[in-house]
Amino acid sequence: MRTVYKVLAYLIAVEVAVQATAVVYAMYGLGKWVDGGGVLDKAVMESGETSFPGAVGFAVHGMNGMMIIPLIALSMLIVSFFTKVRGAVKWAGLVLLLVAVQVSLGMFGHDVPALGALHGLNALLLFGTAVYAGHRARAVPRGAERPEAPVATPV
């Protein structure tokens, strides 16, 4: 279970990198489209017919962030109860909390654009926390997690 926990933690970090890549790909594609004379307004957005290079990046970012990453984070929390890693539940819980905050910031950011800055910052926190949780689950020498017996010292 230690390996599963570690893989899920690192997978979340990889998914955060995928998220950043997807949204930047979409933004650059949108910028190129606008530079070429494309117009983005409410009518175009509601029509669902926007086809600019990188448009798939927005879809990947949305689906990945709303479904895939939360599922991985929830799985990581469940697995954490069965690992023999000290603090695994705490770190998996923190990862899940950061994912919940990230999803909320992403949803409410459409109404309050300033939340976009917090969305980016929280993504960095999530990445770091997931990497740290995975690092904590690395293989340890046999018996290293057992508390040492007290040693009697002369007074």
Long-range contacts (C-beta under 8 A, 24 or more apart in sequence): 1-79, 1-82, 1-83, 1-84, 2-83, 2-84, 2-85, 2-137, 2-139, 3-137, 4-79, 4-83, 5-76, 5-79, 5-80, 5-83, 5-85, 5-88, 5-92, 5-133, 5-134, 5-137, 6-134, 6-137, 6-138, 7-134, 8-72, 8-75, 8-76, 8-79, 9-76, 9-91, 9-92, 9-95, 9-130, 9-131, 9-133, 9-134, 9-137, 10-130, 10-131, 10-134, 11-72, 12-69, 12-72, 12-73, 12-76, 12-95, 12-99, 12-126, 12-130, 13-127, 13-130, 13-131, 13-134, 15-64, 15-68, 15-69, 15-72, 16-69, 16-123, 16-126, 16-127, 16-130, 17-127, 18-60, 18-64, 19-61, 19-64, 19-65, 19-69, 19-123, 20-123, 21-57, 22-57, 22-58, 22-60, 22-61, 22-64, 23-57, 23-58, 23-61, 24-57, 25-54, 25-57, 26-54, 26-55, 26-56, 26-57, 26-58, 26-61, 27-54, 27-57, 28-54, 29-53, 29-54, 29-55, 29-57, 30-54, 30-55, 65-102, 65-103, 65-106, 66-103, 66-106, 69-99, 69-102, 70-96, 70-99, 70-100, 70-103, 73-99, 76-133, 83-137, 84-145, 85-136, 85-137, 86-136, 86-145, 87-136, 88-133, 88-136, 88-137, 91-129, 91-132, 91-133, 91-136, 92-133, 94-129, 94-133, 95-126, 95-129, 95-130, 95-133, 98-122, 98-125, 98-126, 98-129, 99-126, 102-126
